[in-house]
Amino acid sequence: MHIRDFWKHLKTPELRLAWIIAMAADAIQIAVMPMFVAGGISPADTVLDVIVAALLIRLLGWHWAFLPTFAAELLPAFDLFPTWTAAVFFVTRREMANGEPEILPPGPAPAPRR
């Protein structure tokens, strides 16, 4: 699957923005890790995670996948794994898999099978 095909499957602007936010947060935490390493829990890292969690919940609604993701983000060194991106994938996978709805031709409904 090409990135363009993947992007087409994200039907709403909210889904696209959620993916962008999750990937950007993970990229910041992975690429700029030395800035966020201030002992066990970095205040800058925690603030970033709180903001990302709030934005994703606002865009996608509450989902249980966000709770363990947020907890994992509070642990040192878990920022090296793209947890926000994985959570957004988990939450949006149904919207991407459904694809286009089946459009039936007009006419009487088929008889039920026995």
N, C-alpha and C positions, 0 to 999 in steps of 0.2 A: 504494500500500500504506500503510495506516495504521500508526501505531506499535504499536497493540494487536495487529494482525495479525502484524507483525514479531515482537513479543514472544512470541506463541503458537508461532511456528516454532522458537523456542529451547526445545527439549524438556527439557533437563536444567538443574538449578541451576548446574552448573559453567559451562555456556555463558552463562547469564544473568550470573553473577558476572564472568566474563571480559570480557563486553561492558561491564559497569559499571566495572570497573577500568580498562580501556583508555580509555573515554570520560572518566572522571574524571581520569586522568593527563594526557590531551591537554588537557582544559579547564584544569587547573591550569597546565600549561606555556604555554598560549596566554593565559590571563587574567592570570596572575601573572608574566608574562615579565620585567618589570623586576627582580623579586627573584632570578631565575635568571641574569641577565646580569652575570657577574663575569669579564670577559675572555673568552677562547676557550672554556674549559670550566668551568662552574660546578659546585662540589662538590655543592650541593643538588640540582641538576638531574641530575647523574650518579647520586647516591644514589637519587633517585626512579626513574630509568630502570632501575637494577639491581633494585630492589624490584619494579617492574612486570614486568620480564622474568622474574624468578624466580616470581612469582605466576602469570603466564600459562602458563609452562612447566609449573608444578605442576597447573594446572587443565586445560589442553588438551593437554599433552604436548609434546615437542620437535617443532618444525616449522621448516623452513628459512626461512620468512618472518620469523621473529624475528631472525635474524642480521643481514640488511641493515637491518632496522628499528632494532635497537640501535645499529648503526654510524652510521646517519643521525641518530639522536638525540644522538650525541656531537658532531656538527658544529654550529657556531653557526648560529642562525636556522632550522634545520630543525624546531625545536620549534613553529614557527608553522603547521606542517602536521600534521594528526592522524594521525601515523604508526602509533601503537599501535592506534588504531581501525581503520585500513586493514589492518593485519596480522591483527587478530582477524577482520575480515570475510573476508580471504583464507583463513584457516585454517578458519573455520566455514561457509563458503559451501555446502559439500556437504551438511552436516547440515540447512541451511535449505532447500536446493533439493529434497532427496529427498521431503519431505512424508510423507504416510502410506503405509505399505506396501500393496501390492495384496493383497487377501484373496480367494482363489479359492474357489468353492463346492466342497464335498466331491464326490468322484467320481473316476473314472479319469482319468489324465493324458491330454491330447490327443495324438494320433498325431503323430510328427515329420513336418515337411514335407520333400518331396524336391525 
